[in-house]
């Protein structure tokens, strides 16, 4: 059996997994390899044969691994093999091998089963397994809430602290970070994020992926190219510097907002770099804190960023190991409906609901959306329809470039789908169309109306919300934080019609009947508007994963939705960036979602207290 060790193995080679690519995984010491220890890396084809990954994800991982191997030169033996076991035999023979603690239970089980392998402590995180275990034990059986863990981590690492107190006297500045998007703005007025340039290594990877697909050996979902995410340490540092110097200051206020033509907004786009091991979390939070102390970024933006890394990323990592393998099969709500093919295939063009179509298109074209679309568009839709949480977790893992088992299992199964019955959160993250209307510009051009529960224009999120509350009424009415919403459902006079309508919809695509008012040259349904997201703001880079959203809460949409007065839009269309280039074919940027003559985003049926604190989801990091 594999061994566990706090020190390096004498004469051993050191194995680097594909998410251990930064220099901090090779720092010498009692828990690391020596400076001249030979290294090995294994590219296992079986990883891609077993599951249908997003092609952009496969490209990024292989590009990052091959770039790292090129940097390490003769020190590394890089093996392409069918399986990890075969690759280890080719690269090391019977030599002893060390490896830092892998990031998945499957990988850990593999190395534990190999007698020649010694497992060293994990790297790439701020808090050790033992430190988390000690904190969990100190809770004395109380719930392991993220806020408590975050405060402990902040204090232990002296992050945004003034003596023994948090900067400004408050640990949590979420109250300042819940703004809806600016009215009548197609994009935030912020400098563009960093975007890497592809090279010969990327060309080689793309050629190999093409060849594997043609042979029928593997199959992918989504589109690949150009690469928007860092694949090298240098690129990742450039992305970090660009964010902290030019974009961090505007990150906080709109971190929970959504814009059709600006999927990136002010997000850092660093989660894939963190999860590949190209960046160390300590350097990210320290650089952000330095920006605040130098006066280059406000505290609310910096605290929001630090919370995503030192709070949520660390918390999710440790819950993944703390909850055990049995957590994977938990299903407290009894949801077992299969994921439909249009969802699994990222078929955005088949979906009428503008918000869902937009987000699926972003995911299809880039392998990324930010945390609120993940939670409140994708996760919310699946939760309302009772889809199997294990299948959904696997889908998130495969389809997001920053998705890993440790990232998605707690975030999707626990946070998004409430399948653990409240071990992570005190209430489900479900909402109707009113929340989406408030926090985005998605609703104005949509065939559905957020204040309609029934009929051709019934919003699938509003109707789905009440169907979810009806399905789980007995559980929700006994939860103090959801009881008011459950009692509000009892007053709906059209509840039976809503439930019948949504049961008939089933797992079908959210479509509607004819809506003549929406037919026009700018209508997504006209076939003239491409479904892809806009370029990452011309200099773009790709993005980060993490999450915050609005949970089902006491008083939320407790009454029937009603329309309120709305301001008319100007009808002007903002200039879009240059089209994406995909291996010789151009992808025009999505045109403005504003339809001349339609009304502005208002707040029909606005949820009571909708500005409450919102917690993150899909936390790969930012």
N, C-alpha and C positions, 0 to 999 in steps of 0.2 A: 504494500500500500504506500501511497505518497506520504511524505513526512511534512510536518509543520515545524517551522524554525523561526527564531528571531534573528538569525545571523546567516551569513553567506556560506554556501557549501564549498569546501576545499576542492580546487581543481574542476569545479563544475562550469558548464556553459550556462548562460542565462537566457531564458525564453521570454520574448516580448510578444504579448498578444496584440491584436490589431487596435485595441483601445488603450494601449500603454506606450504612446509614441513620443512623449515629451522627454526633455532632459531629466526631469525629476524622477523618472523611473530608473535612471542609471546612476543616480548620485551614490557614491561609495559610502560605506558605513556598515554598522553591525546588521542593518536590515536591508542591505543592498549589495549588488555585485561590485567586485573590484574594478579599478579603472581599465585593466587590460583583460578582464574576463571576456572570453569569446561569446558572441551573441548568436541567437538563432530566431528566425521568424518563419511562420508557416502559413501559407495561403491555402486554405482548405476549400475545395470545390463543393464538398458535401453541404456546407453552410447554405449555399445558394440552391442546391438541388432539393433540399428538404422543404423550403418555403418560398413563396412568391414575394420577393422583396420589391420595393420601389427601385427602379433602375438607377435613379439619381443617388440613392443610398448605396447601392452596390458599387457604383462608380466612385463615390467619395471615399468609401472605406478602402477599396483596392488602390486608389490613387494615393491616399495618405500612407498606406503601408509601403508601397513601392518607392515613394519619395523618401520615406525614412530609411529604407534599406540603402538607397543611393547615397544618402548623407553619411551613413555609418561605414560605407565602403567595405574594405576587406575584413573588418572586424565582425561582420555579420554573415551568417549563412542563411540565405533566403531560399525556401523550398516551396514549390507548388506541388500539391499532392491532392489525392482524392479525399483523405481524412487527416485529422490531426495526428492520430496514432501512426499512420504511414509516414507522414512528414517528420515526426519525431525520430522514427527509426532511420530515415535517410539523413537527417541533420546531425543527430547525436549518437546514433548507435546505442551502445550500452553505457555511455558516459553519464555521470550524474548531472542533473539539470536543476537549476533553481528558477522560480517564477514568482512574481508578486501575485498576491491573492487576486484571482479573476473576479470579474464583475457579474457573473451569472452563476446560478446554482448548477447548471449543466456543465459549464466549464470547470467549476470547482470539483464536481464529482469526477470529471475526467482526470484531472491532474492528481486527485487523491487516489485514484485507482492505479496510477503508474508508479511502480516501486522506485524508479530512478529519480523521481521529481520531488523536490523539497519546496514547500509553499512558504514564501516570505510574507510579512505583513502587507496589508493593502496600502497603496499610495494613491494620490490624486484627490484626497479628501482632507478636510480640516479636522475632523473628529475621528478618533480611532474606535474600533469595535469595542474595546474594553471601556473606553470613556462613555460610550453610549449605554453599554450594559450597566455601568455603575449609575448613570443618571436614571435609567428605567427602573432599576431596583429602588432607588431613592424615592420614587413616586409612591411606593407603598400600595400598589394596586390601582392607583388613580390613572385615568386616561392619559395617554402619551400625546399631549396636544402640541402642535407645532409652535405656537406662540411661546410656551414655556421653554421648549428646547432652543428656540431662536434666541431668547434672552440669555440663556445660559451660555450659548456659543458666543454671542457678542461679548459678554463679560470675560469669558475665558480667554478670548483672543484679542481683547482690548480693541474692538472695532466700534468706531463712532462712540467712544466713551469719553467722558470728562470726569476723571477720577473713578469713583465707583458708581457713577450715574450715567444714564444715556445722554448723548448730546441733545440739547434743547429740553431735557427733562422728560422726554417721551420716547418710549421704545418703538412705537408704531405710528407712522405718519400716513397711513392709508387714507385717512380723511382728506388729505390734500391731493390724493392720486386717483380720484374717481370721476374725472371730468368726461362728459360725452365729447365726441369730436367737434371741432369748430363748425359752426353752422355755415353752410354754403362753401365749404372748403373741400376740394377733391383730394388734397394731400396736405400733410403738415409742411410748414415752411421751415425745413431743417436741412442741413447739409446731407448729401448722399452717404450711405454707408460704404465701407470698403468692399471692393470686388476683386477677387484674384484673377490672374490670367492663366489660361490653360497652357500646357507645354507638351513636349513629346511623350512624357509619361501618361498624361491624360489621353493622348491619341492612342497609345498602346492599350490602355485599359478599355477604351471604347471599342477598339478593334476586337479585343478578346471577348467582350460582352456580346458583340454582334455575332461572333463566331459560335459562342456557346448557345445563343438563342437559335441560330439557324440549324444547329445540329439537334435541337430539341432536348438538349441536356438540361437546360434551365429555362425558366420563364419569369418575366418581370411584369410589373404593373407600373404605370406612369411613364413620364418622359425624362429623358436624360440630355442635358446640355443647354447652355453652357454651364460649367461648374460655378456655383455661387458661394460655395463654402470653402474656407481654408483647408488645404491638405498638407501644409507644412507648418513648422514652428514659426518661420518668418512671416508667412501669411497671417497666421493667427495673431501674432504680436501686432502686425499692422492693423488688423481689424480691431483689436483691443485699444490701441492708441487712437485710432480714428473715432471710436465710440466715446471714450472718456474725454477726448479733447473737443469734439465737435457736436456730439449727440446726447451725451449723458444729461446735460442741463435741461433738455426738453423731454426726457424720458418719463419722469414721474406723472405729471398731470394726466396724460392721455394713455397711460399704459394699459388701460382696460377698454379703450375705445377701438372701433373698427371702421375702416373706410374701404369701399369697393376698389378704388383705384390706387390705394396706398397700403398694400398688405404689410409693409415693413414698419411704417411710421417711425418712431424713435427707438425701436427695440434694438438690442445690442447685436443680435445675430451671432452670439458666441457659444450657444449650447452645444453645437456639433463639435466645436474645437475643444471645449471642456470634456466632452464625453469621449472624444478620441484620445484624450490625454495630451493634446498639443499645448494646452494652457493648464496651469495649476490654479485652483480656486483662490489660494492666498494672494497671488499676484494680481488677480482681478479685483478683489475687494480692497486691497491696499492701494491700488492705483485710483480706484473710485474715491476712497476716503481722502487721498491726497488732493484730488480735484476739489473736494468740498473745503478742505482746510486752506487751500490756496485761493478760494473765492471763485473758482471757475465753474462750479455747479452747486445748485441749491441743495439743502439737506434732504428735502422730501424726495428728490430724484435719486440721490445717492443712497438714502435709506431703503428705497424701494428696490434698487439694484442689489444692494448688500443682502437684503432679506431673501431675494431669489436664490442667491448662492449659499450664503452662510446659514440661511434658514431652511428654505424648501429643498434645495438640492441635497444638503446633508441629511435632512430629516427623512426624505424619501429613500435615500441610499440605506440608511440604517433600519428603517421599517421593513424594507425588503428582506433583510436577513433576520430581523428580530421576530417577525410574524411567522416565519417557517414556511416550508413548502406547502403545507395544507392550506395556507391562505389562498393559493392559486385556484382552488376549487370552491371557495366560499360563494354562496349565492343566496343571500338573506331574503331578497325580494322574489326569488323563484322565477327569474326571467330566463326563458329558454328559446325564444324565437331566433331563427337563423338570420345571419346577415344576408340581405338580398344581393343579387349579382350586380345590380347597377351601383351599389355602394362599394362592394369589393373591387369592382373594376374602375372606380373613380370616374364614373360616367356622368360628368357634370352637365354635358349637353342634353341629357335626357331629363333633367330636373327643371321644373318651372319655378319653384320657390327660389327667389333671387339670392337670398342669403346662403342657402345650402349649395346652390349651383356655383356661386362665387367662391366659396371656401373649398369645395371639392375641386374646382378648377385650379385654385392656387396649389392645393396639395398634389394634384395630378402633374402639374407643370414644374413644380420645384421641390416637392417632398417636404414642404414646410408651410405652416401658418403659425401665427403667434398664439399665445395661451388662451385668449378669450374665444376665438373661433373654435379652438380644440374643445374647450369645455362647454360653451354655451350654444354653439351651432352643432358640432358633431356629437359630442357626448350627450348633450341635452336631448337631441333628436332620438338617439339610440335608447336612452333611459326611458323616455316617454312611450316608446314602442315595445319595450320589454325584450330587447335583443340580448342574446346570451353574453354575459360580461366577459367570460373567458375568451370567446371568439373575438369580441371587440378589442380586448387587450392585445391579442395577437395581431389584429389588423393595425392598430396604432403602432405596435413594435415594428412591423414590416414596412409601413408606408411613410414613416417620418424619418428623415435623415438623422435626427438626433435621438431616435428611439432605440432603447435597449431594454432588456428584460427587467433590470432593476429600476429603470425609469418608469416604465409603463404599468407594471403590475400594481404597485400601490396607487399611482395616480389615476389610472383608468378604473380598475376594479374597486378600489376603496373610495377615492375622491369623487370621480365622475359618476360611477354607476351605483354607489352606495351598496355594493354587493356584500360588504362586510358588516352591514347593519349598524354602522356608527362607530367603528373602532377608530377611524380617522376623523370623521366629521360628525356633527350633531344633527345634521339634516341633509336631505338630498339636494343636489344642485339641479333643480328643475325650474323653468320659468316659461312664461308665455311670450307672445310677440311684443308686448309692451316694453319689456326690458331690451329686446333687440332693437326696437324702434328708437329707444332713448339713446343707446350706446353705439349706434351705427347709422350709416346712410343707406342701409340695405332695403328698407321697406318701401321707400317712395316709388320706385319703378316696378315693384313686385305685383304680380297678378292677385296676390292675396292681401287682405287687410288685417293688420294686427288686432283690430277691435272686433273682428268677425269670428264667431265660433262655429257657425253653420253656413251652408250654402257654398256656391262656387268660389266665393272669395274668402272662405274660412281659412284663416292662417293655420297651417299644420302645427305650429308651435303653440298657439293659443288653444286650439282644440285638443292637441296632444297633451298639453299641461293638465287640462281638466280631466281628461281620460286617465292620466296617470294618478291624479289625486283620487279619482273614483275607484281605481283598481286597488289602491293601497290605503283606502280611507281609514280602516280600522287601526292600522299602524300609525298613520299620520295624526289622527285625532287624539291619540294618547301621548304624543310628543309635544311638550310645551311650546316648542319652536315652530311647529307646523299645525297646531290645533286650530288656529284661527282660519287658516286657508282651508282646512278640511271642513270646518263648519260653514265657510263661505260657499263651498261647493253644494252644500245641502240646500242653499237658497236659489240655485239656478233652476229656472223653469224649463230650460231646454236641454237639461243634462242627458236625458235618454236619447235625444236626437244626436247630440254631440258624440256620445259613446257609440251609437250605431254607425255614425259616419266614419269614425276613426277605426272601428273594427272592420268596416268595409274597405278602408284604405289599406289596412294591413301593412305588409312590407313593400307595397307598390311605391313607385316614384311619386313624390308630392306634386301632383298635377291638378289642373282645374279646368273648368269649362271656358268657353269663349269670353273674352273681356275686351270688347271693341275699343274702349277708351285707351287701352294700352298698345294697340297696334300702331306703329309709326316707325319712322326711319331709324330711331335710336332704341327701339325696343329689343331687348335680348331675345324675345320670341320671334322677331322678324327674320332671324337668321343672318342679319347684317352685322351683328356685334360679336366679335370673338369671345370665347369663354375663358381665355387665359388671363392671369393677373397682369398688372402692369409690371414693367421691368423694375428691378430693385433700384428705382430712382436713378437710372442711367449709370451711376457709379456703383450700383448696388452690390451687395455681397449677400450671402444668404444668412440665415436667420437663426433665431433662437427659439427654444421651446421651453415652456414653463407655463404657469397658469394661474389665473385668478378668475373668479366668476361669481355669479350671484346665486346663492342657494335658495331653495324653497324656504320661506321664512314666515314667521308669524305676521299676518297682515298682508302678505304678498298676494296681490290679485284676488283678494277675498270677495270682491264684488264683481258683478258682470262688467265687462269692459265697455267704455263709452267713448264716443268721439269727442274731441275738444277742438276749439278753433286752431287752425294752423296757418302759418305764414306762407304765401306763395313763393316758389323758387324763382330765381332770375332766368333760368333756362340756359344760362351760359355754360359752355363746355370748356374745362381747362385743357391746356395743351398737354398731350401725353408725351412720354419719353420715346426715344427711338425703339423700334421693334426689336424683340429678342431675335437672336440668330440661332437656329437649331440645325447645325450641320448643313448649311446651305439654304435652308428654308427660313423665311421670315415669319415671326409671330407678331402680328400687330398688337399694340397695347390695347387693353380694354378701354373702350370709350367711356365717357362719363355716364354714370348711371342715371343722371337727371333726365327726365323726359319732359320736354316743353309742355307747359300747361298743367303739369301735375303739381301737387302741393309739397311743401317742405316737410322734413321730418318733424313731427310734432310729438305729442306724448299722449295719444289716444289710449285711454285705459291705463294710464301710468300706474305702475305698481306702487302701492303704499310703501314709503320709506325705501325707495329703490337706491338711495345713495348710501346704503349700509356698507360696512366693511366687506370686501370681497377677497376670497382666498385663492391661492394659485392652484393650477392643475397642469398635468403633463409636464412635470418639472424636470426637464433635462438640465436646465438652468435658464435664465432669462428668456 
